[in-house]
Amino acid sequence: KEFPRLIYAHFTAFGRDGPKVNDPGYDYGAFWANTGIGDIVRTSDESSTVRVPAGFGDNASATQLAGWIGMALYHREVTGEGQLVDATLFRAGLNSMTQLIMQYLGGNPFGNSKGARHVRSTSRFGERVTMVTNATFLCKDNVLVQFLGEDMRRHVKKTMKALGVSIKDLFGSDQPRYSSFTADQWREVTKKIDAVMASKTYEEWKPILKEHDVWHVVVQRFENMMQDEQVHATGMLVDVPGLKHKLFKAPIYMGADQAIPTRNAPHFGQHTQEILSEIGYNDEALERLRKAGVVR
């Protein structure tokens, strides 16, 4: 009421309501573990826990918060009214799981762990069930290659031709009925292609796959990303004074302006007093906030 144009951004682990409102969260708790992401990315239901890369949930939820602040600013420009913008790690994680959860609720066989290949099928080599043209394979030099042929019927012939395998030898017929294949059949097919892909290095496979238009990408190691040609070509890297390494720019580019970091990140609460002073808090008011533990 006192500041009708104020846009107030609020960010927490679990939100402003519910039984977890005051619980600790963090990226690996509220985003990964508590939304099911940390479970479903395991190789199987019997496997150990996965490695959790830092910042996935932090970056996803921060981007969402920034985007909705932008919409709130536009809303204020049109209506003159400010509003609360409320983001959480938990809801960002749920949003990441939307497709799978909706598949489960809607009765989709894949999301309900039914059929020859489903969401809880193991991804272990030798045990996994795949449709081949959109699966990951290990080359002789331990390079992982991710095939991108999501529409199997469109991609299977050229993929098999590139690998030197006939449709009949692999599937038992020149015109197989893929929809009738059992999990055991798909497992055996996958094993055969595993063996074929393991017979050559990626450098040997690369020109062959390109010649036959087999859609694929290499599963990169993050340590190698700073040398990746695509990273440099997209202009993501920027030099920042005072830092010994480059930083990434914001992932969304705008024609009118670019969000480019110009310095390292501030310390926690470094600018709190400056910002509060700018909006009208005097020294006495700031001292009360400090004593109450609201600010540092």
C-alpha positions in Angstrom: 0.0 0.0 0.0 2.8 2.4 0.9 4.8 1.6 -2.2 2.2 0.6 -4.9 4.8 0.6 -7.7 7.3 -1.6 -5.7 8.2 -4.9 -7.3 9.3 -7.3 -4.6 11.3 -10.4 -5.6 11.2 -13.2 -3.1 13.3 -16.4 -3.4 13.3 -19.4 -1.1 13.8 -23.1 -1.1 10.2 -24.3 -0.8 8.0 -21.2 -0.9 5.9 -19.1 1.4 3.4 -21.8 2.3 3.2 -25.5 3.3 4.9 -27.7 5.8 8.4 -27.0 4.5 8.1 -23.2 4.5 10.9 -22.9 7.1 13.0 -25.9 6.1 16.5 -25.6 4.7 16.7 -26.5 1.1 19.7 -25.7 -1.1 20.0 -26.7 -4.8 20.7 -30.4 -4.1 17.9 -30.7 -1.6 14.9 -28.7 -2.7 15.6 -28.8 -6.4 17.3 -32.2 -6.9 16.3 -34.6 -4.1 12.8 -33.4 -3.1 11.3 -33.2 -6.7 12.4 -36.7 -7.9 15.1 -35.5 -10.2 17.9 -37.1 -8.1 16.0 -40.4 -8.2 15.1 -40.6 -11.9 18.6 -39.8 -13.2 20.1 -42.9 -11.6 21.1 -45.7 -13.9 18.5 -47.9 -12.3 16.3 -48.2 -9.2 19.0 -50.4 -7.6 22.0 -48.1 -8.4 23.7 -45.8 -6.0 23.1 -42.0 -5.8 24.2 -39.8 -8.7 26.8 -37.1 -8.8 25.0 -33.8 -8.3 26.5 -30.9 -10.4 26.5 -27.7 -8.4 24.2 -24.9 -9.5 21.7 -26.6 -11.8 18.7 -25.7 -9.6 20.3 -22.3 -8.7 20.7 -21.3 -12.3 17.3 -22.6 -13.5 15.4 -20.9 -10.7 17.4 -17.6 -10.9 16.7 -17.4 -14.6 13.0 -17.9 -13.9 13.0 -15.2 -11.3 14.8 -12.8 -13.6 12.3 -13.5 -16.4 9.3 -12.9 -14.2 10.8 -9.8 -12.8 11.0 -8.6 -16.4 7.2 -9.3 -16.8 6.4 -7.5 -13.6 8.3 -4.5 -14.8 6.3 -4.5 -18.1 3.1 -4.9 -16.1 4.1 -1.9 -14.0 4.8 0.1 -17.1 1.3 -0.7 -18.4 -0.7 -0.5 -15.2 1.5 1.5 -12.8 1.2 -1.3 -10.3 4.0 -3.3 -8.7 3.7 -6.8 -7.4 5.3 -9.7 -5.6 7.5 -12.0 -7.7 7.9 -15.3 -5.8 10.3 -18.0 -7.0 11.5 -21.2 -5.3 14.1 -24.0 -5.9 11.3 -26.6 -5.3 8.9 -25.2 -8.0 11.8 -24.9 -10.4 12.6 -28.6 -9.9 8.9 -29.5 -10.3 8.8 -27.5 -13.5 11.9 -29.5 -14.8 10.0 -32.7 -14.1 6.7 -31.5 -15.7 6.7 -33.8 -18.8 7.5 -36.9 -16.8 5.0 -36.2 -14.0 2.3 -35.4 -16.5 3.0 -38.6 -18.4 2.6 -40.5 -15.2 -0.7 -38.8 -14.2 -2.1 -39.2 -17.7 -1.5 -42.9 -17.8 1.3 -42.8 -20.4 3.0 -46.3 -20.4 6.5 -44.8 -20.5 5.8 -42.6 -17.4 4.1 -45.5 -15.6 7.0 -48.0 -16.1 5.1 -50.2 -18.6 6.1 -51.7 -21.9 9.4 -52.8 -23.4 11.1 -49.5 -22.7 10.1 -47.1 -19.9 11.4 -44.4 -17.7 12.6 -46.8 -15.0 14.4 -49.1 -17.4 18.1 -49.5 -16.5 20.7 -47.6 -18.5 23.5 -50.0 -17.7 25.5 -51.3 -20.7 24.6 -54.9 -21.4 21.3 -54.7 -19.5 19.6 -51.6 -21.1 16.7 -51.6 -23.5 17.0 -48.9 -26.2 15.4 -48.0 -29.6 19.0 -47.7 -30.9 18.6 -44.6 -33.0 18.3 -42.2 -30.0 20.6 -44.1 -27.6 24.1 -43.4 -26.3 27.0 -45.7 -27.3 30.6 -46.1 -26.2 33.3 -46.0 -28.8 36.6 -47.9 -28.7 38.4 -44.8 -27.3 35.8 -44.4 -24.4 34.0 -41.5 -26.2 30.3 -41.6 -25.6 28.2 -40.7 -28.7 24.5 -39.7 -28.3 22.4 -40.6 -31.3 19.6 -38.1 -32.1 17.3 -40.2 -34.2 14.1 -39.6 -32.1 11.9 -40.9 -35.0 13.2 -44.4 -35.3 11.4 -45.2 -38.5 12.9 -42.2 -40.2 16.5 -42.8 -39.0 17.0 -46.5 -38.6 17.9 -47.4 -42.2 20.6 -44.8 -42.6 21.9 -45.5 -39.1 22.2 -49.2 -39.8 23.8 -48.5 -43.2 26.4 -46.3 -41.5 27.2 -49.1 -38.9 27.4 -51.8 -41.6 24.5 -53.7 -40.2 21.5 -55.0 -42.2 18.0 -54.5 -41.0 17.3 -58.2 -41.5 20.4 -59.4 -39.6 19.6 -57.1 -36.7 15.8 -57.4 -36.5 15.2 -60.7 -38.2 13.2 -59.2 -41.1 13.6 -56.7 -43.9 10.4 -55.0 -42.6 10.2 -55.7 -38.9 7.2 -54.7 -36.7 9.1 -52.6 -34.1 6.0 -52.1 -32.0 5.7 -55.8 -31.3 9.3 -56.2 -30.1 9.7 -57.3 -26.5 12.1 -55.9 -23.9 14.4 -58.9 -24.4 14.5 -58.4 -28.1 15.4 -54.7 -27.8 18.0 -55.6 -25.2 19.7 -58.0 -27.7 19.5 -55.5 -30.5 21.1 -52.9 -28.3 23.9 -55.3 -27.3 24.7 -55.9 -31.0 25.0 -52.2 -31.7 27.1 -51.7 -28.5 29.6 -54.2 -29.9 29.6 -52.5 -33.4 30.2 -49.0 -31.9 32.9 -50.3 -29.6 34.9 -51.6 -32.6 36.0 -48.1 -33.7 37.2 -44.9 -32.1 35.0 -41.8 -32.5 37.5 -40.3 -34.9 37.0 -43.3 -37.1 33.2 -43.2 -36.7 32.9 -39.4 -37.2 33.3 -39.2 -41.0 31.2 -42.4 -41.4 28.3 -41.0 -39.4 28.5 -37.7 -41.2 28.5 -39.3 -44.6 25.3 -41.2 -43.8 23.7 -38.2 -42.1 23.4 -40.0 -38.7 22.4 -37.3 -36.3 24.5 -37.3 -33.2 26.6 -35.4 -30.7 29.5 -36.3 -28.4 28.8 -36.5 -24.7 31.3 -33.9 -23.6 33.3 -33.8 -20.4 32.7 -30.5 -18.7 36.4 -30.0 -18.2 36.8 -29.7 -22.0 34.0 -27.2 -22.6 36.3 -24.2 -22.6 38.1 -25.6 -25.6 34.8 -26.4 -27.5 34.5 -24.6 -30.8 30.7 -24.1 -30.4 31.3 -22.4 -27.0 33.6 -19.9 -28.6 31.5 -19.4 -31.7 28.4 -18.5 -29.7 30.3 -15.8 -27.9 29.6 -17.1 -24.4 33.0 -16.4 -23.0 34.1 -13.0 -21.7 37.3 -11.6 -20.0 36.6 -10.0 -16.6 39.2 -7.7 -15.0 40.8 -9.2 -11.9 39.9 -12.8 -12.7 42.4 -15.3 -14.1 39.8 -17.2 -16.1 37.0 -16.3 -18.4 33.4 -16.1 -17.4 30.2 -17.1 -19.1 27.8 -14.4 -20.2 24.1 -14.6 -19.7 22.7 -17.5 -21.8 19.9 -15.3 -23.4 21.1 -12.8 -25.9 19.2 -9.6 -26.7 19.6 -7.5 -29.8 19.5 -4.1 -28.0 21.9 -5.0 -25.1 24.0 -7.8 -23.6 24.2 -8.9 -20.0 28.0 -9.1 -19.7 29.8 -9.5 -16.3 32.3 -6.8 -15.6 33.6 -7.9 -12.3 33.5 -10.8 -9.9 30.5 -11.6 -7.7 29.9 -9.4 -4.7 30.2 -10.7 -1.2 27.0 -11.7 0.6 25.1 -8.6 1.6 27.8 -6.3 0.3 25.4 -3.8 -1.2 22.5 -4.2 1.2 23.1 -0.9 3.1 23.7 1.1 -0.1 20.4 -0.2 -1.6 18.3 0.4 1.5 19.7 3.9 1.8 18.8 4.6 -1.8 15.1 3.7 -1.1 14.9 5.9 2.1 16.2 3.9 5.1 18.2 6.2 7.4 21.1 5.1 9.7 18.8 4.5 12.6 16.5 2.3 10.6 19.4 0.3 9.2 20.7 -0.2 12.7 17.4 -1.6 13.9 17.4 -4.1 11.0 20.9 -5.2 11.8 20.1 -5.7 15.5 17.0 -7.7 14.5 19.1 -9.9 12.3 17.2 -8.9 9.2 20.4 -7.6 7.4 24.1 -7.9 8.1 
